Amino acid sequence: MKKSILSLAAMAAMMATAVSCQNTSTEAEFEKDIEVLREAVGNIGMSVAVVKDNQIIYTHSFGYADKDAMVPATDQTLYRIASISKSFTGTSIMQLLEQGKISLDMDASDLAGFPIRNPKYPDTVITVEMMLSHTSSINDSQGYFNFDGINPATNPDYAKCYNDYEPGKGYEYCNLNFNLMGSFLEKHSGERFDQYVVNHVLKPLDLYGGYCVDSLDASRFAHLYEWDGNEWEDEYDEAYERRSERIANYHPGLETAVFSPTGGMKISAPDLAKYMIMHMNYGTTPDGVRIIGEDSSKNMQVPRSADENYGLSLWVEDTYIPGLSLVGHTGGAYGMRSAMFFNPDEKYGFVIISNGAKIEGNTGEDNILRGSIQRMFKYFIQ
């Protein structure tokens, strides 16, 4: 009997070794392939994470977080992830909805404290749902770093903030929608926007990050690089601008855009993957931490527009991997490109954050995001 037990133990050890070698081989092949992509797009640095069966099965960082100081990117590197941030704002709003403090059909004018009405359609209410889905008819033409542009009392040209179509019957991606949603969150939660997201989304998930630069470890920030066609421009100072003076004299609900609810989240790739797992499981982590309810989470993933597959701060993407639909978001600012996409049925997903590449416009963004996700799918999921 003793001999039989030893044989079984030896067999198990051999099997574990074989699996380990296979994983190592897969990772090495993936990393070699990614390096080909990085070379092709002139990438400075990037971090990736792969989730399978509700678990993070692979993380890795390539290149530099700071190319001039030759500081390598690591799994601890914090990136400003741009528009993926919108999903954190949307998630927080859904929490208030579940508490009965906000409803999706609520009039945005009542929340803002000034009229939010398309003057071409003055009788059509612009709702929270429209703003979260970019169907509000609001645009960014008058800026989105404060609310003066859309306020009739402060901008005689406020009407330019609205498109020609009726609210709810068209789509235009609009950052102002989400900075306004951040101000609504402050007014109805009683907490400063950045602190609310940390307290009610990040901390329950045991994640490190946030919107307020001054409260984070700046030594972990990735420099973000914009290629102007001839040379690199380091966007560090602009991307991570200190706001301590403005925060010291902060007026809740009025100055929320200082934190950029539309694009200001700073987080690492592994922690973004953990957040993604929560949405993959409709609001609750596999170990039972509930951030939002299942109905709310599923509601976020339902497209609202016939023109774009955008839901409530998340969209359905069906071109990154041909024949498959993924849910998530992308981001792009200061040269950074990011993507977070997952399959809620099969429980796999991908995070990729690049802090700079010699690419331009949507085509370039697709090259690095689509290429990375397709490689992660090929080596780890398919």
Secondary structure, 3 states (H helix, E strand, C coil): CHHHHHHHHHHHHHHHHHHHHHHHHHHHHHHHHHHHHHHHHCCCEEEEEEEECCEEEEEEEEEEEECCCCEECCCCCEEECHHHHHHHHHHHHHHHHHCCCCCCCCEHHHHHCCCCCCCCCCCCCCEHHHHHCCCCCECCCCCCCCCCCCCCCCCCCHHHHECCCCCCCCCCCCHHHHHHHHHHHHHHHCCCHHHHHHHHHHHHHCCCEECCHHHCCHHHECCCEEECCCCEEECHHHHCCCCHHHHHCCCCCCCHHHHCCCCCCEECHHHHHHHHHHHHCCCECCCCCECCCHHHHHHHCCCCCCCCCECCCCEEECCCCCCCCEEEEEEEECCEEEEEEEECCCCEEEEEEECCCCCCHHHHHHHHHHHHHHHHHHHHHC
